[in-house]
């Protein structure tokens, strides 16, 4: 659950707080630019928000595997067997669902990665036969 605190209606600073798995997270936003005519063409604001989100993920050491927009935590991995590892992560982006309302959409994601290369796997098959 995300709660927000607005200092004043025309304030330049906004603070957001949430609790996830027993830990409290807070985000403080400072207005530095005002976008004009968002109601007519919101693409400029959406591009800005999604780029800011992508840069934040990189600064938090999340890795984008492929070009899917899914970010994975390198330290949060689970070995499945001797050959496979599962990474936990998520896909997130800003979307406009209603006129003038922007939402952050977050979906859980899993990525299963083979530890060895395909070439080494083929070589193992040839050695067995």
C-alpha positions in Angstrom: 0.0 0.0 0.0 1.4 3.4 -1.0 0.5 6.4 0.9 1.4 9.9 -0.1 1.9 13.2 1.8 1.5 16.5 0.0 3.0 19.4 1.9 0.7 22.0 0.1 -1.4 21.9 -3.0 1.3 23.8 -5.0 4.2 22.4 -3.2 7.4 21.5 -5.0 8.1 18.5 -2.8 6.0 15.3 -2.3 6.8 12.4 0.0 5.6 8.8 -0.5 5.9 6.0 2.0 5.2 2.3 1.9 5.9 -0.9 3.9 7.0 -4.0 2.1 8.0 -7.3 3.9 8.3 -5.4 7.2 10.6 -2.7 5.9 9.6 0.9 5.5 10.5 2.6 2.2 10.1 6.3 1.5 10.5 8.4 -1.7 10.8 12.1 -1.7 10.1 13.9 -5.1 11.0 17.4 -5.9 9.4 19.2 -8.8 12.0 20.6 -11.2 10.1 20.8 -14.4 6.5 21.5 -15.3 5.2 19.7 -18.4 2.8 21.8 -20.5 -0.3 20.4 -22.3 -0.1 16.9 -20.7 -3.8 16.5 -21.3 -3.4 16.9 -25.0 -0.2 14.8 -25.4 1.0 12.8 -22.4 3.7 11.0 -24.3 6.4 13.4 -23.1 5.7 12.8 -19.5 5.3 9.0 -19.9 8.7 8.9 -21.6 10.3 10.9 -18.8 8.8 8.8 -16.1 9.8 5.5 -17.7 13.3 6.7 -18.3 13.6 7.9 -14.7 12.4 4.5 -13.6 14.9 2.7 -15.8 17.8 4.8 -14.5 16.6 4.2 -10.9 16.6 0.4 -11.5 20.2 0.6 -12.8 21.4 2.6 -9.8 19.8 0.0 -7.5 22.0 -2.7 -9.3 19.1 -4.4 -11.0 20.0 -5.9 -14.4 17.8 -5.9 -17.5 18.1 -9.3 -19.2 17.2 -8.9 -22.9 15.1 -6.0 -24.1 11.9 -7.0 -22.3 11.9 -4.3 -19.7 12.2 -6.9 -16.9 14.7 -6.1 -14.2 16.3 -8.8 -12.0 18.3 -8.7 -8.8 21.6 -10.5 -9.2 21.8 -11.3 -5.5 18.3 -12.8 -5.2 18.8 -16.0 -7.1 17.8 -19.6 -6.3 19.6 -22.6 -7.7 17.2 -25.1 -9.2 19.7 -27.9 -9.9 23.4 -28.1 -10.9 22.6 -26.5 -14.3 19.8 -24.0 -13.7 19.4 -20.8 -11.7 16.2 -18.8 -11.1 16.4 -15.0 -10.7 13.6 -13.0 -9.1 12.6 -9.7 -10.5 9.8 -7.6 -11.9 8.6 -5.6 -14.8 7.5 -2.0 -14.1 6.5 0.9 -16.2 4.2 4.0 -16.0 0.9 3.9 -18.0 -2.0 6.2 -18.5 -5.2 4.5 -17.7 -7.5 7.4 -17.6 -7.2 10.9 -18.9 -4.7 12.7 -16.7 -4.1 9.8 -14.3 -0.7 8.0 -14.5 -0.1 4.7 -12.7 3.0 2.7 -11.9 2.4 -0.9 -13.1 4.5 -3.6 -11.4 4.4 -7.3 -12.3 6.5 -10.0 -10.7 8.9 -11.9 -13.1 11.1 -15.0 -12.9 14.0 -15.8 -15.2 15.6 -19.2 -15.4 19.1 -19.2 -16.7 21.3 -22.1 -17.7 24.7 -22.0 -15.9 26.7 -23.6 -18.7 26.7 -22.8 -22.4 24.9 -24.8 -25.1 28.3 -25.8 -26.5 29.4 -27.4 -23.3 26.0 -29.1 -23.0 26.4 -30.6 -26.5 29.9 -31.7 -25.7 28.6 -33.5 -22.6 26.0 -35.4 -24.7 28.7 -36.5 -27.1 30.9 -37.7 -24.3 28.1 -39.8 -22.9 27.4 -41.5 -26.2 
